[in-house]
Amino acid sequence: MTDKDDLWALEKRFWTEGASDAHHLTAKGAVAVLPYPAGILVAEAIWRNNAVAQRWRTVAFGDLAITRKGDVAVLAYSVSAERADVPIYEALCSSTYLNDDGVWLRLSHQQTPSGPHD
């Protein structure tokens, strides 16, 4: 696998796997910007938020874009995510990763709800 493939696989894990796994793969002091009511979350506040703790049953990424400069990579994409008893969630997202001694850690994540696509 290439770093590009690894990063997209890692990003999907953040949506679908448990919060403890995601926490382990997040840089110390990371920042998340999530839709209301979560808002801006920094460091350990990310993991105390109920919206972050809930995982999605299925996710589909589209409009994939990635750029890398040295040890920093930025991913941008659209997502359609589903979990039980909740309408399908559509958003535009970006995540920034830092390669820390060969391990990719998510440094930031942002979501902008986009609604269903026509």
Secondary structure by P-SEA (a helix, b strand, c coil): ccaaaaaaaaaaaaacccaaaaaaacccbbbbbbcccccccccccccccccccccccbbbbcbbbbbbcccbbbbbbbbbbbcccccbbbbbbbbbbbbcccbbbbcbbbbbbbcccc
